[in-house]
């Protein structure tokens, strides 16, 4: 089973569209990785949704890139924006980041994004996508998608 971004867009196109729009609203987002000692590290990051993949590009030998090389698990939080309104809700993506070494794949990414050279490029394998939002100023709604399962929706007052 493929757990890339295309898997979500195929299984749950409405959720995928909302998540992409939420990430598209701002340039910088928050990436959580694991340090050598296992403690969390959070850093800013730009992300791209291209060709059915969620891509993470990073400066050479950045601490977040070194973290992901050592332990590929990550969590990605969309920029919440100004204030507390969170238009479109709060979205998070968890998974594994796999470094891309193939020159053709990196060149294809570079054509679209034009990153500063050199750079690390990671494609993602998703383990969970979560959207949290307020409905009717009354309910907290949490949508959770995991590969191979439909979206689970939880609602509480």
N, C-alpha and C positions, 0 to 999 in steps of 0.2 A: 504494500500500500504506500502510495506517495503522500507525504505530509507537507508538500510545499504550498505556496499561496494558491496555486491553481486548484488544489484539492478543496480549499475552503470556498473559492469562487464557484466551483462546480456544485458542491454540496449545499451551500447556503449563500447564494448570490446577494441577497438583500443585506445580510450581515456584513459580508465582504465589502460591499459598496459603502456602507456606513462607516466601517473601520477605515477604509482608504480615504474617504472624505475627511474623517476626523484627523488622520495623520497629515493629509494635504492642507489642512487649515493653518499649519505652522511649519516652519522649516526644521526647528530643533526639538528633539524629544529626549527622553531619559532612558538610558540603557543600564541595566544592572548585570554585572558579571561577578565571578567569584575570584577573589585574590588567592595567592599561593596558600595562605593560612586558612582558606575557606570562608573568610568574612566577605560580606558584600561590598562591591564597589559600584557607585553610580556615576555616570558621566553623560555629557551631552552627545547627541548623535543625529545625523541626517539619515533618512532611510529612503529607499526607492522601491516602488512596485513596478517591475518590468518583466514582460514575457512570462507571466505566471509564477514569478518568484518575488519574494521579499528579500532585498539586498541590503547588506550593511557594509558601507565603505569606511575605511579608517586610515589615518596617517600611519606611515611606517613605524613599526616598533612602539606604537602607542600602548599604554598599559592595558587598555581594554582589548586590543588585538592580542597581546601576549596572554591575557587572562583567557580569552576564547581559544587560543591555540592549546592551552593547558587543560582547560575544562570548557567544552563547547556550550554548556547550559547558559541561557540568558533569559531575562525578562525585559520587555520593552514597553514603556509607558508613553502614550501620546501626550504631548504638551497640553496641560489643562487650560491654558489661555489665561486671560486676565479675569480677575474676580472669581466668583464661585459658580457662575452660570453653566460652565462646561457645555456650550452648545453642541448638540450631537452626542452628549454623554462622555463618559470616561472610558477609554479603551486601553487594553493591555494585551500583549502577545507574549507567550512563552514558548521556548523551544530550544533547539540546538543550532549553533552556527557552524557551518562547514566551510573552511577556507577554500577559495577557488585559486588554483594554480595554473589552470589551462589558459594559455595566452589568447586563444580565440575568444573565450568567454569574457576575459578581462577586457579585451579590445572592444567587444560588443557593448559592454557596460560603459566603457570610456566614451564611445561614440554618442551614447544617449546622455550621459551625466557630465562628462568632461571634468573628472576629478583632478586634483593636483597629483602629479606623478612624483615618485612612485606611491603606491597605496596598497593596503590589504583589502581584499574583497571576500565577503562571506555570503553564502546563500543560506537560507534558513530552512529548517525542518520544524514544523509547528507541532507543539504538544497541547496548546490551549490558546483560545482567543476569547476574551471576556469584554463585554460591554455593560456598563452600569449607567443608568439614567433615571431621572425622575419623571413619572407619568402623572399628568393631571394635578400637579402640585400636591399629590397625596401618597403615591406609591413609589417605593424604591424598586426598580426592576433590574435584575441581573440576568444577562444572557451569557451562557457558557457553551462554547463549541470545542469538542475534542475530535481528532481524526477518527473517522469510522462511526461516529454517532451524530444524531441530530442535535440541533441547538436545544439546550435545556434552559427554560425560562423560570426564574424565581421572582415572586412579587410579594412585597410586604409593606405594611403601613408604618 
